[in-house]
Amino acid sequence: MLSVFEIAALLLSLSALFGWINHAYIKLPHTIGLLLMALIASFVLIAVEHFAPGISITDSLEGVLLQIDFNETLMKGMLGFLLFAGALHVDFDKLRDAKWVIAAMATIGILLSTFIVGGGTWALAQLFGINLPFIWALVFGALISPTDPVAVLSILKTVQLPEKLETKIAGESLFNDGVGVVVFTIILAIAVGTGGADASHASAAASGPGGIGLFDIVELFVVDAIGGAALGFLMGWIGYKMMKRIDEHAVEVLISLALVAGTYAVAQRIEILSHHLSGPIAVVVAGLMIGNKGAAFAMSEQTKTALFSFWEMVDEILNSVLFLLIGLEFLVIGLAPDYALLALLAIPLVLLARLCAVYVPMKLVGAFRDFTKGAVPVLTWGGVRGGISVALALSLPNNEYKPLILTVTYGVVIFSVIVQGLTIKRVIEKTVKPDLFDAAAAKGKDGH
């Protein structure tokens, strides 16, 4: 059994090696290249194991991957740092201008997508004679509906967009994962019969009496989402005040690092009415505070350069390791080939649900008059799923439905990251107003 340091050394070494090969020869966007190479490496190892069973390379790597709890590593480790790094770069004024659109897509859109995907998956399962209760189909709908902010923000770095449209995509992705986890928690609690238990408790339970009512749902949403936002604002304000009192870039970078870790840890520890606060929402709000108010009023130019450069590097390193892990998890994730056709059919279903999750909220809040031409197709195709969906699927209790949900989730995620990630630039070029696209591209070239 490897130590934590040895596992970290292996993952960093593989990330560096695959990253170098990709940049030197393949030249795909960094995170997509890493994921694709990790998948290819997984397929090669499986083929070697099949034709030469005596070679134990696959067994050794599987042993290492089994030591890594993907759900814990992402949801209670890497995610907070990645969300904070993404939130630092979001302009709060532009975010505030789009608040109703973002809020509608992150709430109404998530719920709508959950029921469209859940209902469609259940219908497909019945068509193929697969035993999948409707509530467990909704569990899949809930975990696959949030766009992954890590994947979305990573891909946004590779394209140029009009500022308003980029703000809406980034803002929605930063908030809808927190809302999505709350919806997932509620539906999973109903599925396993644990009442209002949170996701960690629900995942640990296989059965039990009880139910969850409307009051429990409202209570869970208020505590998780609104409580998390309040905690993030408080912690961000404390960090801002500390930075404002000094002018020492090394200490201020350390404060930002402590702010992320501390906020996420406190969110996990505080328990109100048997519910924890949303760590993802808390660090996003704290990141917005430091990236906007902190950068404007509490930092010198030297500190801003040091802090933003530091978090850009943290973002790149953690993204590299995360997408590498998603590819390598193919070896141990327990996929069921019998459900491959269902996974294939789930891809257009999820895209249709995403289209509805974008169009309907925009229509409800009357946002079309303020939207860039082509916003709907860009928001639809740019709604990439990633590690969060995989982590939530892995957190499910072990039962007869988990292999199906894991297989379909993994199929949708791989398609989403690779195919949508590689083609989003073409979608933007074809649908967004040419003059706005040209202006965005010129701005990117100028470095502003």
N, C-alpha and C positions, 0 to 999 in steps of 0.2 A: 504494500500500500504506500502510495506516494504521500509526501507531506504537502501542506497547503502551498509552501514556497515552491516545491518541485512542480506541482500542477500549474501554478501561475507562470513559472519559467517555461514550461512546455507550451502553454497557450500563447504566451508572448512570442516565443521563438517561431511557432507555426504561423502566427499572424504576420510577423516580420518577413518570413520566408515567402509565404503566399503573396503578401503585399508587394514584395520585390519582383517576383515572377510576373505578377499582374501588370505592374507599372513598366517593367522592362520589355515584356513580350505581348501580353494579351491586351492591355490598355483599355480595360473596362473601368467604369466608375469603381472607386476603391472598395466600398462595402459590398457591392454586387459581385465584383470579381472575387472577393474573399469567400462569399457564400457559395458561388458557383464552383470554385476550386475545392472547397471543403466537401461539397456534394460529390464531385468527381472522385476525390480521394476516398470518400466513403464507399462509392460504387466499386472502385478498384480494389479496395481492401476486401469487400464482400466477395468479389470475383476470385481474388487470390485464395481466400479461405475456402471457397467452393472447389477450386481445382487443385489446391495443395493444402489439405486439411491439417497437415503436420506443422505448418507455419503458424506461430502463435501471435503474430503482430496484431491481428484484429482483436483477439482476446485481451491482449495487454492494453490496447487503446480503449476498448469497451470498459475494462476495469477502471481506467482513469476517469472516463466520462460518467460512470455510475457513482463515483465519489462526489461528483458535482451535482447538487440539487439545482436544476435549471430554474425552477420556480423561485426558490429562495435567493439564488444568485442574482437573478434579474429583478424580481419584484421587491426584494428587501436589501438589495445591495447596489447594483449598477444603475437602476432606473432613476433614483433620486439625483445622482450626479449628471446623468444624461439630460434629464428634464431641466435641471437648473442651467446647464450649459446652453440648451436651446432657448430657454426663456430670457436669458441675458440679452439676446440679440433682437428681441421683439420690441418694436416701438409701441409704448403704452398708449400714446395719443391715437395712433392709427388703430390699435386694438380696441380702444374705447369707442371710436367712431363706428366700428363694426360689431359692437357688443351684442346687439339683438340678433344679428344673423348668426354669429358664432354660438351664442347661447341656445338658439333654436336648433341649430344643427347638432350641437353637443347633447341635447336632451330629447327633443321630439324626434330628431333624426336617428338617434341611437335606438329609441324605443320602436320606431317604425321599422328600422332595419332588422331589429331582433325578431319581430313577429313575422316579417316577410321571409327572412332566412329560415326561421324556425318552422313556420308553416310549410314552406316549400321543401325543406329537407324531410320533414315528416311525410309529406305526400310522395316524394321520391322513394323514401324507404318503404312505404306501403306498396308502391308500384313494383318494387323489386323483391317484395316478400321479406323484407328485413324488419326484425322486431326492434322498433325504436319508439318508445312512448312519446307523446306530444311534448310533455314537460322537459324531457331530455333533449328533444330537438330544439326547444327554446333555449336550453342551456348552451347548445352549440351556437344558436343565433346570437346570444348575448356575448359570448367570448370572441366571436369573429366580427362583430359589428363595429367596435371602436377601431379607428385608424390608429396605427402605431406611430406615436410622435417621433420615436427614435428613427424608424425607417423613413418617415415622411421628411423630417428635417435633414436627414442624411442625403436623400435624393434631391431635395430643394437646392442643395449646394451645387449640384451639377447643372442646373438650368437657370435661365434668366426669366423673371416674371415681372409684370407691373407691380408696383409696391402694394397697392390695395389688395390685389388678388393674393399675393404672397402672404400678406398679413392674415387674411382670412384662412388660408390653408394652414399656416403655422399655428395660429391662435386656436382653431378648432382642434387640431391634432393634439395640442398641449392640454386641452381641457376635457376632450371627450373620452380619453382613456380613464380619467378619474371617475367620470359619470358612468362609463361602461362597466368598470369594476363594481360599482354600487349595484347596477342592474343585474350583473352576473351573480353577485352575492345573494340578492333577493331571490332570483329564480333558482339558484342552486339550493338555497335554504328550503324552498318549497319542494324541490325534487327529492331531497334526502330527508324531508320531514323534520328539520331541526328548528322550526320556528324562525326567530329573528337572529339566529346565530350568524356571526360574521364568516367570511370566506374560509378562514383557517379552521374554524370549528366545524363548518359545514363539510369541508373537505375530509375531515377526520372521521365523520360519522357516516355510517353506511345505511342506517335506518332509524326509525323512531317515530313516535306519535307526535302530534302537534300540527299547528298550521301557522300561517302568517297572514295578518290582516292588513287593511289599508293603513291603519294607524302605525303599524310596525314598519311599513314601507316608507311612509312620510318621515317617521322618526329616524330610520336608517339614513335616508337621503340628507336630512337636515344635519345630523351628527357627522356623517362622513364628509359630505361635500362642503356644506357651509361652515362646519366646524374646522375642516382642513384649511379652507380659505382664510378664516379668521386667524388660525395659528400661523399660517404663512405670512400674513400681513404683520402680525406682532413680531415674529422672529426677524422678518426682513427689516422692520423699523428699528429694532435693536441693533442689527448689523449695520444699518445705515448710520445710526447715531455714533456707533463705535468708530466707524471709518471716518466720519466727519471730524472727530476730535484729533486725529493724527494725520501725518503725511509720511508714511513708511510703507512702500509697496509690498515688501515681503510680509509684513504683519497683516496688511489688508487682504492679501491673497489667502493667508492662513485663516483670517476671519471668515472669508467666503467659503472656504473648505469646511470649516467647523459649522458654519451656518447650515450647509446642506446636510451634513451627517447628523447634526444635532436636531434639526427640524424633523427629519425623517424618523429618527429614533424616538423623539418625543411623541410624534403622531402615532407611532406604533404602541407606545406605552400608555398614553392617556386613554382611559376608558370611560365613556359617558353613556349611561343607560345600556351597558353591555356591548357598546359599539366603539371601535377605534376610529380615530380621525383619518381622513384620506391623506396619506403621505405624498402621493403624486401631486395632488392639487396644492398642498401646502408648499412644496418646493417650487412649483411653478409660480405661485404668487410671490414668494420670497425672491425668486430670480428676476421677476418683473420689477420688483422694488429696487434691487441692487443695480440691475442693468439700465434702469431709467433714472430714477431719483438719485440713486447712489452715484452713477456715472456723471450726472449733471452737476451735483452739488457737494459730493463728498470725496472726490478723487482728483488728484493732479493728473496731468497728461501722462507722466511716467507710470503712475499707478494704473491708469486705465489701460495703457499698453501692456503692462505686465499681467494684469488680472485677466483681460480678455484673451491674451495669448496663452496664458496658463490653461484657461477653461477650453479654449479651442483644441489644445493638445490633449487634455483629459477626454474631451469628446471624441477625438480621432482614435485614441488608444482603446477606450471602452467600446466604441462602435466596432472597431476591428475585431476585438475578442468576442463580442456578442454575435456578429454575423458568422464568424468562424464556428462558434458553438452551435448556432442554428444548423449549419451544414453538417457538422460532425454528429449532432444528435440523431441523425438518420440511423446511425449504427445501433442505438440503444432505445429509441423512442417506442418501439413495440408497434410498428405499423402493420396493418392487416391488409394484404393484397386483395382480399375478397371485396373490399370496399373501394377499390381504385376507380371504378366507373362512377360510383356515387360522388367521390371526391372530384372527378372531372366535371360532372354536371353541377356541382356546387359552385364552381368558379363563375359561370354566367349568372347563377342565382344571386351570389353575393354582390356582383357588379350591378345587377338590376336593383337590389335592395339599396345599394349605395346611391344609385341615381335617384331613387325615391327619397332617400334620406337627405339629399342635397336639394332637390327640386321643391318638395313639399314645404319644408321650413322656410325656404326663400320666398315662396309664394305667399305663405301665411303672414310673413312680416313685411311684405311688399318691398323686397330688396332688389327686384330685377332692374328697377330704374337706376339704381346706383351701381350696378355690377358691370364689370368689364365684359365685353362680348366674348363668348367662349368660356365663361366662368363655370357653367354647369358641366361640360365635358371635362374640363381640367380638374375641377374638384372631384368629379366622379372617378376619373382614371388615376388621379393623384392620391386617392384614399388608400394608401398602401397598408396592408396588414403585415405584422412582423412578430418579433419575439414575445410581445405581451400576450398575443393570442395563444402561442405555443405554451407559454408559462401557465396560463389559466387552464388550458387543456390538461397539462401535466398535473395540475393541482387537484383534479377531479378524484373522487374516491374510486378505489378499484372495484369495478363492477362489469357486467357484460356489455355495457354501452361505451365504456371508455375507449377500447381499441377503435371503434367506429369513429368516435368524435376526434380522437387523436389523428387518425389517418386523413379524415376530411380536412381538418384544421391545417395539417402540415402541407397537404396538396394545395390548398388555397394560398397559404403563406408563401410557398416557394414560387408559385405562379405570380403572385402579387409583387414580390420583391424583384424577381428577375425580369419578367415580361413587362409589367407595368413600369418598373423602374427604368428599364432600357428604352421604353418607347414614349415616356411622358414628354420628352423634349419635342418629339414629332407631333404629338397631340397639341402641345402649346403652339407650335409654329403654324399648324393648320387651322386652329380655332380662335386664338387670341387676335385682336385687332393688330394688323401689321405695324402701324405707327407706334402703338404702345409697346409691342414686343421689341421693336428697334430701339425705342427709348430706354427700355429696361436693359437691353444688351449693351448699349452705349454707356449706361451708368455703371454696369458691372465692369466694363473695360477700363473706365476711369478710376475705379476703386472707391467710389463714393457710396 
